[in-house]
Amino acid sequence: MVLSDEPVWGDALEDVVQEYADAVVYADADQDAVLHEGAVRVMANGWVKLPTNRLLSPSVVHHIDDRSP
């Protein structure tokens, strides 16, 4: 029996992860409550990872505006 060290999903999850070099993360539709400005990574499960390794729950993030050119 041959066992592989490669994950079962391979790079499939990386294909649905989105990274933004310069973005604004908002907690509301009116864009009054800014949660973060700068680089972010949106994980496949909806959580938003900040460069400080903090995670923002999908339930608190209303939307993300990409400011990169």
Secondary structure, 3 states (H helix, E strand, C coil): CCCCCCCCCCCCHHHCCEEEEEEEEECCCCCCCEEEEEEEEECCCCCEECCCCCEECCCCCCEEEECCC
